[in-house]
Amino acid sequence: MPEPERTEPAPNAGPHDPVALLRTLVAFDTVSARSNLPLIDWAEAYCRDHGAAVERVPDPTGRKAALLVSVGPSESRPGYVLSGHSDVVPTEGQPWTSDPFLLREADGRLYGRGTSDMKGFLAVCLALLPEMVEGVLTTPLHIAISYDEEVGCLGVRPLIARMLERVPRPLGCFVGEPTGMEVVVGHKGKSAARLTFRGKASHSALAPEGVNAVEYAARFIEHVRLSAEALARDGARDPLYDVPHTTGLSSVVRGGTALNIVPDTCSVEFEYRAIGADDAGALAGAAIAYATDTLAPLMRAGDPACGVAVEPLIDYPGLDTDPDAAIVTLAKRLAGRNGHAKVSYGTEGGLFERLGGVPAVVIGPGSIARAHRADEYVTRDELEACATFVRRLIRDCRG
């Protein structure tokens, strides 16, 4: 699919219309494998034009960047962060009924890649930036736009570090992942890795002379399965999650070349997703230790060149904000809601809390059920509900 042209807000939509800005944001093809700089260039210019302080935080390659936008007395007083990621997942192989990078509206639904996850939230924040600037805030507001969230929450880490160098530690963070504007106080942490078992090939008629990488990988897979069953049976519980316990699984396995060859290579990708009472990284580490400390020596006994290589894939902490925390009380008041929930998918919220000591709530327009699918959409009503939330926050920050 050819690169879409960058678009500007429709002339008849009004200068600060979230739908017009969403159309602009969707038109930037920011699939994680590509550069997000065209979007960042546009957003930086837009924010500077409206009088906000802006700082770009580039990645080491220079192909991507995050953006920290600040309004109000940001150098002297702690404020609040509105956080969203700029990257989206690929569209290849999905049965879209229209160009995923050209916003299409039908019956109040706004279709396009990233509309729910999560350019709809960013569009609302940017549309209301002029109101933040004009509001003469006494409590500052920051808009944090990251990159590579979809491939491991990578870009928000240097953004948080730079934010803490530049401004007082914020009072709280609202991460705009799609929750239908429900107040989410927790999500599971995740740790994943790829293990490559390197054995010794031989003719299958002489199988004992080889070291079967597939069979050793199978022993590792069984280890993960048994630990996951123990967690499901005897582990901690959190009833606010759809799956109320920590999970573990092996999901991608590749190995072997032919039926009559003892396989010399097999790779396994596995993960743990942990509720707040558990540590996904520790669980994944224990599984890896079983492979490197127990299985690898057995493989090397067959041939010293054999062993296990470990490649970390994804690691981010969970979020487990106290439902009685001030940021949760504020989020409920701004959203006009009394309840709260937890979700199994990951967000950058846990990193704000873990790396920055900034309490976080996940709340944004759209639905995770529509994300990563063909014909992803957000509704006008959802954007308006999000705009109401942000406007109330602006009013509070005026003091």
C-alpha positions in Angstrom: 0.0 0.0 0.0 1.5 3.4 -0.9 2.3 5.9 1.8 -0.7 8.2 2.4 -0.2 11.9 2.1 -0.1 13.9 5.3 -3.5 15.7 5.8 -4.5 18.8 7.6 -7.7 19.3 9.6 -10.7 19.7 7.3 -11.6 23.4 6.7 -15.2 23.0 7.8 -14.4 21.0 11.0 -13.2 23.9 13.2 -9.6 24.5 14.2 -9.7 22.4 17.4 -12.0 19.6 16.4 -10.8 16.1 17.7 -12.2 14.4 14.6 -10.2 16.7 12.3 -7.0 16.1 14.3 -7.7 12.3 14.4 -7.9 12.4 10.6 -4.5 14.0 10.5 -3.0 11.5 13.0 -4.4 8.4 11.3 -2.9 9.5 8.0 0.6 9.1 9.4 1.6 5.5 8.9 3.3 4.9 12.2 3.4 1.1 12.3 6.1 0.3 14.8 8.5 -1.0 12.2 8.5 2.4 10.5 9.7 5.9 11.6 7.2 8.1 13.6 9.1 11.3 12.8 6.6 12.7 10.3 3.9 12.6 13.0 6.3 14.0 15.6 7.4 16.8 13.3 3.8 17.7 12.7 2.8 17.5 16.4 5.8 19.5 17.6 5.0 22.3 15.1 1.3 22.2 16.1 2.1 22.4 19.8 4.7 25.2 19.4 2.3 27.2 17.3 -0.2 27.1 20.1 2.3 28.3 22.7 3.2 25.1 24.5 6.7 24.2 25.6 7.9 21.2 23.7 10.9 18.9 24.0 11.7 16.1 21.6 13.3 12.9 23.0 14.9 11.0 20.1 15.8 7.3 20.1 19.5 6.2 19.5 18.9 5.5 15.8 17.4 9.0 15.1 14.5 7.3 13.3 12.0 7.8 16.1 11.3 10.2 18.8 9.0 10.9 21.7 7.5 14.3 22.6 6.9 16.0 25.9 4.5 18.9 25.7 4.0 21.1 28.8 1.6 23.9 29.6 1.6 25.9 32.8 4.2 26.5 35.5 5.9 23.1 34.7 9.3 23.9 36.0 8.1 25.0 39.5 5.0 22.9 40.3 4.1 19.2 39.9 1.2 18.6 37.5 -0.6 15.8 35.6 0.4 13.8 32.5 -1.8 12.8 29.6 0.1 9.9 28.0 -0.4 8.2 24.7 1.7 6.3 22.1 2.1 7.2 18.5 2.8 3.8 17.0 0.2 1.3 15.7 0.1 -2.3 14.7 0.4 -3.5 11.1 -2.6 -3.8 8.7 -1.2 -6.4 6.3 -3.3 -9.4 5.8 -6.4 -7.8 7.5 -9.7 -7.5 5.6 -10.2 -3.7 5.8 -13.1 -2.4 3.9 -11.4 1.0 3.3 -7.9 2.4 3.4 -6.8 2.0 7.1 -4.8 5.3 6.9 -7.6 7.4 5.7 -10.2 8.2 8.3 -13.7 7.1 7.2 -16.9 8.0 9.0 -20.1 6.0 8.9 -23.0 6.2 11.4 -21.0 8.0 14.0 -18.1 5.5 13.8 -14.6 6.8 12.8 -12.7 4.0 11.1 -8.9 3.8 10.7 -5.8 2.2 12.1 -5.1 3.6 15.6 -8.5 5.3 16.1 -9.1 3.3 19.3 -5.5 2.4 20.0 -4.8 5.2 20.7 -4.7 8.1 18.3 -8.3 9.0 19.4 -7.0 10.0 22.8 -4.1 11.9 21.4 -6.4 13.8 19.0 -8.6 14.9 22.0 -5.6 16.1 24.0 -4.1 18.0 21.0 -7.5 19.5 20.1 -7.8 20.8 23.7 -4.3 22.1 23.9 -5.4 25.7 23.0 -7.8 25.6 25.9 -4.9 24.5 28.2 -2.8 27.4 27.0 -5.6 29.9 27.3 -6.7 28.6 30.7 -3.7 30.2 32.6 -3.1 26.9 34.5 -1.8 27.0 38.1 -1.2 23.3 38.0 0.7 22.2 34.8 -0.4 19.7 32.3 1.9 17.5 30.2 1.1 15.6 27.1 3.5 12.7 26.6 3.7 11.1 23.2 5.8 7.9 23.0 6.8 5.4 20.4 7.2 1.6 20.2 4.6 0.8 22.8 3.3 -2.0 20.7 6.6 -3.8 20.6 7.5 -3.6 24.3 6.7 -0.2 25.8 10.2 1.0 24.6 9.9 4.7 23.8 8.2 5.8 27.0 11.2 4.8 29.1 13.6 7.5 28.0 10.6 9.9 27.9 9.9 9.3 31.6 13.6 9.7 32.4 13.8 13.1 30.5 10.5 14.2 32.1 11.9 13.7 35.6 15.0 15.6 34.7 13.0 18.6 33.4 9.9 18.9 35.7 8.9 18.1 39.2 7.6 14.6 39.7 4.0 14.7 38.4 1.1 14.2 40.7 -0.3 11.5 38.5 -0.7 10.1 34.9 -3.7 9.3 32.8 -2.8 6.8 30.1 -5.3 7.0 27.3 -5.5 3.4 26.2 -9.1 2.4 25.1 -11.2 1.6 28.2 -14.5 3.1 27.1 -13.7 5.9 29.6 -13.8 3.3 32.4 -11.4 4.0 35.2 -8.7 1.2 35.1 -6.5 0.9 38.2 -4.5 -2.1 37.2 -3.1 -4.2 34.4 -0.9 -7.3 34.2 2.8 -7.2 33.8 4.5 -9.2 31.0 7.8 -10.8 30.5 8.6 -12.8 27.3 11.7 -14.3 25.7 12.8 -16.5 22.9 15.0 -19.5 23.7 17.0 -21.3 21.0 18.0 -24.8 21.8 21.1 -25.8 19.8 21.6 -29.6 19.6 23.6 -31.9 17.3 22.2 -33.3 14.1 22.4 -36.9 13.0 20.6 -39.4 10.9 17.5 -40.6 12.7 18.7 -44.2 12.4 21.6 -43.1 14.7 19.5 -41.0 16.9 21.5 -41.6 20.1 24.5 -40.0 18.5 22.6 -36.7 18.1 21.3 -34.2 20.6 17.6 -33.6 19.8 16.9 -29.9 20.1 13.2 -30.3 19.7 12.9 -32.8 22.5 14.8 -30.5 24.9 12.6 -27.6 23.8 9.6 -29.8 24.5 10.9 -30.4 28.1 11.1 -26.6 28.5 7.6 -26.2 27.1 6.3 -28.8 29.6 8.0 -26.9 32.4 6.2 -23.7 31.5 2.9 -25.5 31.2 3.3 -27.1 34.6 4.2 -23.8 36.2 1.2 -22.1 34.6 -1.1 -24.9 35.8 0.2 -24.4 39.3 -0.4 -20.7 39.2 -4.0 -21.3 37.9 -4.6 -23.9 40.6 -2.8 -22.6 43.7 -1.6 -19.1 42.8 -2.8 -15.7 44.0 -6.2 -14.3 42.7 -7.5 -10.9 41.8 -11.2 -11.0 40.9 -11.0 -7.7 39.1 -9.3 -9.4 36.1 -11.2 -11.4 33.5 -8.5 -14.1 34.0 -8.0 -13.7 37.8 -4.6 -15.3 38.0 -1.2 -15.1 36.5 -0.8 -17.0 33.2 2.1 -18.5 31.3 2.4 -20.2 27.9 4.6 -21.1 25.1 3.2 -19.7 21.9 5.7 -20.0 18.9 7.9 -23.1 18.3 10.1 -23.6 15.3 12.4 -26.6 14.8 13.4 -29.5 12.7 14.1 -30.0 9.0 13.1 -33.5 8.0 11.6 -36.6 9.6 14.8 -38.6 9.3 17.1 -36.0 10.8 17.7 -35.5 14.5 17.0 -31.7 14.8 19.9 -29.5 15.8 17.8 -26.3 16.4 14.5 -25.4 18.0 13.3 -22.0 19.2 10.5 -21.4 21.6 8.8 -18.1 22.4 7.1 -17.9 25.8 5.5 -15.4 28.2 4.1 -14.8 31.6 1.4 -12.2 32.3 1.2 -11.5 36.1 -1.3 -10.0 38.4 0.0 -7.5 41.0 0.8 -10.2 43.5 3.2 -11.9 41.2 6.3 -10.8 39.2 6.3 -11.8 35.6 10.0 -11.1 35.2 10.8 -13.4 38.1 8.6 -16.2 36.7 10.2 -15.9 33.3 13.6 -15.8 34.9 12.9 -19.1 36.8 11.8 -20.8 33.5 15.0 -19.5 31.8 17.1 -20.8 34.6 15.6 -24.2 34.2 16.7 -24.2 30.5 20.2 -22.8 31.1 21.0 -24.5 34.4 19.3 -27.9 34.0 18.7 -28.6 30.3 21.8 -27.0 28.8 24.2 -29.2 30.8 22.4 -32.3 29.7 22.7 -31.1 26.1 26.4 -30.4 26.5 27.0 -33.9 27.9 26.1 -35.1 24.4 28.2 -32.5 22.7 30.1 -29.5 24.2 28.9 -27.2 21.4 25.3 -27.7 22.4 23.3 -25.3 24.7 20.6 -22.7 25.0 20.6 -19.1 23.8 18.3 -16.6 25.4 16.8 -13.5 23.7 14.6 -11.2 25.8 11.6 -10.0 23.8 9.3 -8.0 26.1 9.4 -6.9 29.7 7.1 -4.4 31.3 5.8 -4.1 34.8 2.1 -4.4 35.8 0.1 -1.6 37.2 -1.6 -1.9 40.6 -2.8 1.5 41.7 -4.6 1.7 45.1 -8.3 2.3 44.4 -8.3 4.8 47.2 -5.3 6.8 45.7 -5.9 10.5 45.0 -5.3 9.9 41.2 -8.1 7.3 41.2 -10.5 9.6 43.1 -9.8 12.4 40.7 -10.2 10.2 37.6 -13.6 9.0 38.8 -14.8 12.5 39.5 -13.6 13.7 36.1 -15.2 10.8 34.3 -18.4 10.9 36.3 -17.9 7.2 37.4 -18.0 5.4 40.7 -16.4 2.1 39.8 -13.0 0.9 38.7 -11.6 -2.1 36.9 -8.4 -4.0 35.9 -7.4 -5.2 32.4 -5.2 -8.1 31.2 -3.5 -6.2 28.4 -0.5 -4.1 29.1 0.0 -0.3 29.0 2.7 2.2 29.8 1.1 3.0 33.1 3.1 0.5 35.1 6.3 2.1 33.8 5.2 5.6 34.9 4.7 4.1 38.4 7.8 1.9 38.4 10.4 4.2 36.7 9.0 7.5 37.7 7.1 7.0 41.0 4.1 8.6 39.2 0.7 7.0 40.1 -1.3 6.1 37.0 -4.8 5.4 35.8 -5.7 4.0 32.4 -8.6 5.7 30.8 -9.4 6.6 27.2 -12.0 6.5 24.4 -12.6 3.4 22.3 -12.5 -0.3 23.1 -9.6 -2.8 23.2 -11.8 -5.3 21.5 -11.6 -3.2 18.3 -7.9 -2.6 18.5 -5.4 -4.5 16.3 -8.3 -5.7 14.0 -9.6 -4.7 10.6 -12.0 -1.8 10.6 -10.8 -0.5 14.0 -13.0 2.4 15.0 -13.8 4.9 17.7 -17.1 6.8 18.0 -17.8 10.5 18.1 -19.6 10.0 21.4 -16.5 8.3 22.9 -14.3 11.2 21.7 -16.7 13.7 23.2 -16.7 11.8 26.6 -12.9 11.9 26.6 -13.0 15.7 25.7 -15.4 16.2 28.7 -12.9 14.4 30.9 -9.9 16.5 29.7 -11.9 19.8 29.9 -12.8 19.0 33.5 -9.1 18.4 34.2 -8.2 21.7 32.6 -10.7 23.4 34.8 -9.2 21.8 37.9 -5.7 22.8 36.9 -6.9 26.4 36.6 -7.2 26.3 40.4 
